[in-house]
Amino acid sequence: MERMDGADVADVARARSGDESAFQALVERHSRQVFRLAYRMTGNEHDAEDVVQETFLKAYRRLQQFEERAHFGSWLYRIAANCAYDSLRSRKRREDQAPLPDQEEQEEAMVGATADAPSPERLVFSGQVQRRVESAMARLSERERAAFVLRHFEQLSTKEIGDTLGLDEGAVKHSVFRAVRKLRDALEPFVAPRARAEAR
């Protein structure tokens, strides 16, 4: 089991004793990572911010239940993943699978975040691919998106994803498989011409 960071150990103990500044230190230390996960799962900034707030609210309420031998960051991550998954399901009920809000801004932000000053040609190609990926991600079911993000972005095991989302391992594997297939289909127009060009 991963050992908890020394600063987390001290702050968790103080926060359990009612020290609000200690819990604030935990929030500041982990909020960026939680936001990153929430954004990847929900696909937009507004929902991600809501997930961050809900995550830390739940963590504060459950702090007495936290087992000290566990890793605080991992425990917090599971709460965040559950909150993000709940947000996806709630949004699906509200919008009945309508397009994600601010999708154009989201795509631009994702392209900007992943660009490392490539050549203009490469930037155009990578931008097109990124937009196609984000568009395909937006069309995944909430279960597919959550399982795919946790597996391929966050590197969780099938069992960990199942525990987090309340699914058996077969359902997790099926969701990841379907997500990968949909994304591969979306990227096929970009991949096939390059493969043919490289084969010449």
Backbone bond lengths (Angstrom), bond angles and torsions (degrees), N, CA, C in turn:
res aa  C-N    CA-C-N  psi(-1)  N-CA   C-N-CA  omega(-1)  CA-C   N-CA-C  phi
1 M - - - 1.458 - - 1.521 110.10 -
2 E 1.332 115.90 140.32 1.457 121.52 -178.73 1.525 109.66 -69.00
3 R 1.315 116.33 133.34 1.457 120.19 -179.57 1.517 110.68 -79.76
4 M 1.332 115.40 145.70 1.446 119.90 -178.13 1.520 110.27 -76.88
5 D 1.328 115.29 141.66 1.452 122.72 177.24 1.526 109.84 -57.67
6 G 1.350 116.04 140.09 1.464 120.69 -176.55 1.512 112.99 -57.32
7 A 1.330 117.10 -40.27 1.467 120.54 179.14 1.522 110.31 -64.71
8 D 1.332 116.55 -38.55 1.463 119.94 178.21 1.522 110.89 -64.67
9 V 1.316 116.66 -41.97 1.470 121.13 179.75 1.525 110.13 -56.10
10 A 1.328 115.55 -49.80 1.463 120.38 -177.97 1.525 111.47 -65.10
11 D 1.335 116.26 -43.92 1.463 119.67 -176.85 1.524 112.43 -70.02
12 V 1.342 117.13 -36.50 1.461 120.14 177.34 1.529 109.59 -63.28
13 A 1.323 116.54 -44.90 1.475 120.48 179.95 1.530 110.68 -60.86
14 R 1.334 116.53 -44.05 1.466 120.16 -179.58 1.521 111.13 -68.15
15 A 1.335 116.05 -39.99 1.468 119.79 -179.92 1.525 111.19 -64.79
16 R 1.323 116.20 -35.97 1.458 119.92 177.91 1.522 111.72 -65.46
17 S 1.314 115.45 -25.18 1.466 120.49 179.41 1.528 111.78 -87.65
18 G 1.346 115.53 3.46 1.455 118.97 176.69 1.514 115.55 100.76
19 D 1.325 117.06 6.85 1.466 120.96 -179.72 1.540 109.35 -81.30
20 E 1.329 115.68 102.95 1.468 119.72 -177.09 1.524 112.53 -67.41
21 S 1.331 117.24 -31.28 1.464 119.72 179.72 1.526 111.17 -66.30
22 A 1.324 116.86 -29.63 1.464 121.08 178.08 1.525 109.95 -69.02
23 F 1.335 115.91 -41.63 1.463 118.11 178.22 1.525 110.17 -67.53
24 Q 1.334 116.62 -36.39 1.468 120.20 177.04 1.532 110.47 -61.03
25 A 1.328 116.25 -36.60 1.471 120.17 177.44 1.527 110.58 -63.72
26 L 1.329 117.21 -38.50 1.466 121.40 177.11 1.526 110.40 -65.24
27 V 1.330 115.57 -40.54 1.463 120.15 178.60 1.524 109.96 -60.79
28 E 1.326 116.18 -48.66 1.462 120.55 -178.23 1.526 112.09 -63.90
29 R 1.319 116.30 -34.74 1.469 120.54 -177.72 1.528 111.78 -72.52
30 H 1.322 117.23 -33.46 1.466 119.99 -171.46 1.527 114.37 -112.94
31 S 1.313 119.24 -6.53 1.468 120.37 -172.53 1.520 113.15 -64.21
32 R 1.327 117.46 -36.12 1.465 119.17 -178.79 1.529 111.26 -64.38
33 Q 1.321 116.29 -43.73 1.466 120.41 -179.81 1.532 110.52 -66.19
34 V 1.335 116.32 -39.68 1.462 120.07 178.86 1.530 110.27 -65.34
35 F 1.331 116.72 -41.13 1.463 120.07 179.09 1.531 110.63 -63.31
36 R 1.332 116.63 -41.41 1.463 120.41 179.75 1.521 110.93 -58.69
37 L 1.333 116.39 -46.70 1.461 120.62 178.29 1.530 110.29 -62.62
38 A 1.323 116.61 -46.55 1.463 121.39 -177.87 1.521 111.14 -61.57
39 Y 1.337 116.81 -40.12 1.463 120.56 -179.44 1.530 111.10 -67.62
40 R 1.312 115.96 -41.50 1.468 119.47 179.06 1.525 111.33 -63.85
41 M 1.323 115.91 -36.58 1.459 119.07 -177.53 1.523 112.79 -80.35
42 T 1.328 117.69 -40.46 1.462 119.74 -175.98 1.522 112.81 -89.44
43 G 1.342 116.93 -28.72 1.455 120.63 177.08 1.508 115.95 84.89
44 N 1.336 118.39 1.11 1.466 118.32 174.55 1.528 110.80 -150.12
45 E 1.315 114.08 154.76 1.461 121.32 -171.01 1.522 113.15 -66.38
46 H 1.336 116.58 -40.81 1.465 120.18 -177.31 1.526 111.61 -60.76
47 D 1.339 116.12 -50.21 1.466 119.84 179.34 1.525 110.95 -64.92
48 A 1.335 116.69 -37.00 1.466 119.99 179.51 1.528 111.03 -62.41
49 E 1.319 116.66 -41.51 1.468 120.21 178.43 1.528 110.83 -64.12
50 D 1.334 116.48 -39.85 1.466 120.01 176.58 1.523 111.10 -62.19
51 V 1.338 115.63 -40.67 1.466 120.41 179.39 1.526 110.67 -63.95
52 V 1.334 117.21 -41.29 1.472 120.60 178.56 1.521 110.07 -59.66
53 Q 1.327 116.82 -47.04 1.470 120.42 -179.71 1.522 111.33 -61.75
54 E 1.340 116.08 -45.32 1.461 120.77 -179.72 1.528 111.06 -64.39
55 T 1.328 116.51 -38.02 1.465 121.03 -179.86 1.525 111.20 -61.48
56 F 1.319 116.74 -49.67 1.462 119.10 -177.37 1.524 112.09 -72.15
57 L 1.325 117.46 -29.87 1.460 120.31 175.10 1.526 110.10 -64.30
58 K 1.343 116.01 -45.54 1.464 119.60 178.92 1.522 110.99 -66.70
59 A 1.330 116.56 -39.75 1.465 119.80 179.35 1.528 110.47 -61.62
60 Y 1.315 116.73 -41.60 1.473 120.56 179.96 1.534 110.54 -63.35
61 R 1.338 115.47 -42.71 1.469 119.54 -178.89 1.527 112.06 -68.16
62 R 1.346 115.88 -29.64 1.476 120.09 -176.13 1.523 113.12 -101.31
63 L 1.307 117.30 9.35 1.466 120.40 -173.77 1.523 112.85 -57.64
64 Q 1.334 116.46 -34.51 1.469 119.43 -179.87 1.529 111.39 -69.35
65 Q 1.339 116.94 -21.02 1.466 120.91 -179.74 1.533 112.13 -86.52
66 F 1.325 116.31 -13.00 1.459 120.27 -177.81 1.526 110.61 -66.62
67 E 1.336 116.27 131.15 1.460 120.82 179.33 1.525 109.13 -87.89
68 E 1.314 117.09 123.55 1.461 121.78 -173.01 1.525 113.29 -63.00
69 R 1.324 117.59 -24.59 1.467 118.80 -179.89 1.533 111.20 -75.31
70 A 1.334 116.86 -13.24 1.464 121.07 177.87 1.529 109.63 -82.63
71 H 1.320 116.01 172.89 1.465 121.96 178.98 1.528 108.13 -96.55
72 F 1.323 117.80 122.14 1.457 121.38 -174.98 1.533 111.67 -58.78
73 G 1.336 116.60 -43.12 1.458 120.07 -179.19 1.520 112.14 -59.95
74 S 1.332 117.35 -42.07 1.468 121.27 179.60 1.526 110.88 -66.97
75 W 1.331 115.51 -41.70 1.473 120.83 178.39 1.521 110.02 -61.88
76 L 1.313 116.80 -43.95 1.460 122.20 178.82 1.527 110.96 -64.76
77 Y 1.326 115.64 -38.39 1.464 121.37 -179.51 1.514 111.06 -62.34
78 R 1.327 116.94 -41.03 1.464 119.96 179.13 1.533 110.73 -64.47
79 I 1.328 116.21 -39.53 1.469 119.71 176.79 1.524 109.66 -62.39
80 A 1.337 116.52 -44.45 1.470 121.07 -179.14 1.518 111.16 -62.44
81 A 1.331 116.79 -43.47 1.467 120.42 -179.91 1.524 110.74 -62.52
82 N 1.332 116.54 -40.43 1.461 120.36 177.66 1.519 111.60 -65.17
83 C 1.333 116.85 -41.86 1.470 120.99 179.02 1.526 110.38 -63.89
84 A 1.337 116.17 -41.46 1.466 120.21 179.76 1.529 110.42 -66.00
85 Y 1.319 116.27 -40.61 1.473 120.57 178.94 1.529 109.89 -64.14
86 D 1.332 116.62 -42.50 1.470 120.59 176.61 1.521 110.66 -61.44
87 S 1.337 116.27 -38.88 1.464 120.96 179.38 1.531 110.47 -63.82
88 L 1.331 116.56 -41.75 1.467 120.76 178.60 1.532 110.92 -62.13
89 R 1.329 116.30 -44.69 1.462 119.73 -179.14 1.524 111.35 -66.76
90 S 1.337 115.52 -39.31 1.458 120.17 179.07 1.525 110.56 -65.25
91 R 1.329 116.53 -41.89 1.461 120.54 -179.79 1.531 110.63 -65.08
92 K 1.325 116.00 -37.47 1.463 119.04 179.11 1.520 110.15 -62.77
93 R 1.323 116.41 -41.23 1.466 119.60 178.61 1.528 110.42 -64.49
94 R 1.344 116.70 -40.97 1.470 120.34 -177.65 1.517 112.07 -69.32
95 E 1.301 116.39 -43.01 1.463 120.12 -170.41 1.521 113.85 -102.55
96 D 1.332 116.76 -8.88 1.460 121.27 -179.32 1.526 110.91 50.93
97 Q 1.338 113.54 50.48 1.461 122.91 176.85 1.529 113.24 64.42
98 A 1.319 117.26 30.74 1.474 120.27 173.95 1.520 108.90 -69.77
99 P 1.363 119.09 159.92 1.466 120.89 179.07 1.517 111.47 -57.97
100 L 1.312 115.83 148.09 1.455 120.56 179.11 1.524 110.83 -62.34
101 P 1.348 118.60 140.78 1.452 120.21 177.17 1.522 111.04 -69.26
102 D 1.332 115.33 149.99 1.466 121.59 175.99 1.521 111.83 55.04
103 Q 1.328 117.79 35.60 1.460 120.40 -176.26 1.527 111.64 -62.70
104 E 1.352 116.15 -37.46 1.460 119.22 -178.80 1.530 110.68 -63.73
105 E 1.347 116.62 -44.21 1.461 119.95 178.43 1.520 110.92 -64.13
106 Q 1.330 115.81 -39.37 1.466 120.93 179.44 1.525 110.39 -60.47
107 E 1.325 116.27 -44.66 1.456 120.10 -178.45 1.519 110.73 -64.71
108 E 1.336 116.74 -42.01 1.462 120.58 179.08 1.522 110.72 -62.71
109 A 1.333 116.27 -40.40 1.465 120.16 179.98 1.525 110.94 -65.28
110 M 1.346 116.06 -40.50 1.454 119.86 -179.77 1.521 111.03 -66.32
111 V 1.344 116.72 -40.85 1.461 120.60 178.72 1.520 109.41 -63.23
112 G 1.327 116.40 -46.28 1.465 120.65 -179.54 1.512 112.38 -62.53
113 A 1.326 116.59 -36.37 1.461 120.14 -177.46 1.518 112.63 -71.72
114 T 1.334 116.55 -25.24 1.465 118.81 -176.01 1.521 113.20 -101.00
115 A 1.328 118.26 -7.30 1.465 120.51 -177.20 1.516 111.26 -82.05
116 D 1.330 116.76 131.27 1.462 122.20 177.58 1.529 109.01 -119.93
117 A 1.314 115.56 62.04 1.464 122.75 178.68 1.531 112.60 48.83
118 P 1.342 118.88 53.45 1.461 120.03 177.74 1.523 110.20 -77.41
119 S 1.336 115.93 174.96 1.461 120.61 176.62 1.516 108.99 -66.27
120 P 1.358 118.04 157.61 1.473 120.22 179.49 1.527 113.06 -55.01
121 E 1.344 116.27 -40.68 1.463 119.85 179.46 1.520 111.50 -62.36
122 R 1.329 113.90 -47.23 1.468 119.36 -179.60 1.526 111.18 -66.15
123 L 1.333 116.02 -36.13 1.461 120.06 179.95 1.526 110.71 -64.13
124 V 1.325 116.54 -42.68 1.465 120.34 178.69 1.523 109.86 -61.87
125 F 1.346 115.69 -46.76 1.468 119.60 -178.97 1.529 111.34 -64.00
126 S 1.350 116.64 -47.23 1.464 119.73 -178.15 1.526 110.69 -65.50
127 G 1.342 116.36 -34.76 1.458 119.51 177.32 1.519 111.76 -64.98
128 Q 1.318 116.14 -41.07 1.464 120.33 178.09 1.525 110.77 -64.19
129 V 1.316 115.61 -43.53 1.470 120.05 179.61 1.526 110.14 -63.51
130 Q 1.346 115.73 -45.06 1.467 119.55 -178.20 1.526 110.90 -61.59
131 R 1.328 116.37 -41.84 1.465 119.38 179.00 1.523 110.87 -64.69
132 R 1.331 116.03 -39.91 1.463 119.66 178.84 1.533 110.64 -65.33
133 V 1.335 117.09 -40.68 1.468 120.64 178.27 1.522 110.58 -62.98
134 E 1.339 116.28 -47.50 1.464 119.83 -178.52 1.523 111.64 -63.70
135 S 1.319 116.16 -37.69 1.465 120.08 177.76 1.525 110.40 -64.40
136 A 1.336 115.93 -42.66 1.470 120.09 178.64 1.524 110.86 -67.30
137 M 1.335 116.91 -39.43 1.467 120.79 178.43 1.525 110.67 -60.29
138 A 1.328 115.77 -38.55 1.461 120.67 -178.92 1.522 111.84 -64.81
139 R 1.328 117.04 -23.86 1.461 120.62 -178.34 1.533 113.30 -94.01
140 L 1.322 117.02 -3.36 1.465 119.55 175.78 1.522 109.56 -70.71
141 S 1.323 116.17 152.68 1.464 119.03 172.63 1.524 108.25 -67.79
142 E 1.319 116.25 163.17 1.474 119.13 -178.61 1.531 110.78 -61.18
143 R 1.334 117.29 -36.33 1.464 120.24 179.46 1.532 110.95 -69.02
144 E 1.330 115.99 -43.32 1.469 120.28 179.72 1.527 110.98 -62.26
145 R 1.326 116.60 -45.63 1.461 120.59 -178.35 1.522 110.76 -63.44
146 A 1.338 116.46 -46.43 1.463 120.56 -178.99 1.526 110.60 -61.60
147 A 1.324 116.89 -47.62 1.463 120.69 -178.17 1.525 111.04 -64.38
148 F 1.340 117.11 -41.72 1.462 120.92 -179.67 1.526 111.46 -64.30
149 V 1.324 117.22 -46.92 1.472 120.74 -179.84 1.519 110.83 -61.38
150 L 1.323 116.76 -45.99 1.470 119.69 -178.05 1.526 111.50 -66.25
151 R 1.329 117.44 -32.53 1.466 119.91 -178.66 1.524 112.12 -80.94
152 H 1.327 117.07 -49.88 1.464 120.06 -169.70 1.526 114.68 -96.17
153 F 1.318 118.30 -22.73 1.463 120.37 175.98 1.520 111.15 -97.56
154 E 1.331 115.69 -42.53 1.471 119.64 -174.45 1.522 113.25 -98.34
155 Q 1.331 117.61 -5.50 1.467 123.23 174.35 1.538 113.81 61.41
156 L 1.329 117.68 31.16 1.456 120.17 176.18 1.527 109.32 -77.65
157 S 1.321 115.90 151.81 1.461 120.23 176.63 1.525 109.31 -76.48
158 T 1.337 115.67 165.44 1.463 120.23 178.25 1.522 110.77 -58.69
159 K 1.320 116.28 -41.04 1.473 120.12 179.69 1.528 110.97 -64.51
160 E 1.339 116.84 -43.82 1.468 120.58 179.94 1.526 111.08 -62.55
161 I 1.335 116.27 -39.21 1.465 119.94 178.66 1.525 109.57 -66.07
162 G 1.322 116.03 -43.22 1.460 120.07 178.49 1.519 111.97 -60.17
163 D 1.339 116.54 -43.85 1.464 120.69 178.72 1.528 110.84 -63.13
164 T 1.335 116.27 -39.60 1.455 121.08 -177.41 1.524 112.08 -69.50
165 L 1.333 116.25 -43.80 1.460 120.67 -174.61 1.530 113.84 -94.85
166 G 1.328 116.63 -3.88 1.457 119.78 -179.40 1.522 112.84 71.83
167 L 1.341 115.54 36.54 1.464 121.23 -179.45 1.523 110.26 -120.14
168 D 1.347 116.93 154.10 1.464 117.78 172.82 1.525 108.31 -78.52
169 E 1.317 116.64 163.83 1.464 120.96 -173.37 1.524 112.13 -63.44
170 G 1.334 117.41 -32.50 1.457 120.44 177.54 1.525 111.55 -63.08
171 A 1.332 116.11 -41.53 1.472 120.35 179.15 1.522 110.89 -66.89
172 V 1.335 116.36 -37.07 1.460 120.36 177.91 1.524 110.18 -62.99
173 K 1.340 115.94 -49.47 1.468 120.35 -179.11 1.523 111.12 -60.10
174 H 1.323 116.30 -41.50 1.465 120.53 -179.77 1.531 110.52 -64.38
175 S 1.336 116.85 -42.11 1.464 121.01 -179.54 1.522 111.24 -65.17
176 V 1.337 116.37 -42.96 1.465 120.11 178.76 1.525 110.05 -64.78
177 F 1.336 116.31 -42.60 1.469 120.64 179.92 1.527 111.18 -60.11
178 R 1.328 116.09 -46.22 1.466 120.19 -179.84 1.528 111.18 -63.54
179 A 1.327 116.67 -40.24 1.467 120.53 179.56 1.521 110.61 -64.26
180 V 1.330 116.33 -45.79 1.470 120.82 179.76 1.523 110.59 -61.78
181 R 1.327 116.57 -41.94 1.467 119.91 -179.60 1.531 111.06 -63.74
182 K 1.322 117.14 -42.22 1.465 120.88 179.61 1.530 111.12 -65.44
183 L 1.328 116.35 -41.01 1.460 119.78 179.03 1.526 110.83 -68.43
184 R 1.327 116.92 -38.89 1.467 120.47 178.08 1.527 110.31 -63.34
185 D 1.335 116.56 -41.12 1.461 120.24 177.47 1.522 111.03 -62.61
186 A 1.340 115.98 -39.06 1.462 120.15 -179.25 1.525 111.52 -67.10
187 L 1.351 116.56 -33.27 1.463 120.93 -176.91 1.529 113.43 -90.66
188 E 1.310 117.23 -8.84 1.475 120.86 -175.71 1.526 113.43 -53.81
189 P 1.359 119.46 -40.58 1.471 119.01 178.98 1.531 113.40 -61.32
190 F 1.351 116.79 -26.53 1.463 120.14 179.64 1.517 111.77 -86.92
191 V 1.331 115.97 -38.67 1.462 120.92 -174.37 1.529 111.39 -74.22
192 A 1.343 116.92 -43.32 1.466 120.89 -175.22 1.518 112.95 -60.36
193 P 1.359 120.41 -47.87 1.473 118.67 179.40 1.524 112.95 -61.80
194 R 1.336 117.77 -38.16 1.460 120.74 179.02 1.517 111.00 -66.37
195 A 1.335 115.82 -40.67 1.467 119.34 179.43 1.527 110.47 -63.36
196 R 1.333 115.77 -40.76 1.462 119.27 -179.68 1.534 110.33 -66.66
197 A 1.353 115.50 -39.61 1.461 119.99 -179.05 1.529 111.16 -65.66
198 E 1.350 116.52 -39.25 1.464 120.73 -178.69 1.521 110.99 -72.44
199 A 1.347 117.21 -25.02 1.458 121.03 -178.80 1.532 111.98 -76.77
200 R 1.334 115.99 -17.47 1.475 118.78 -177.96 1.507 111.37 -75.14
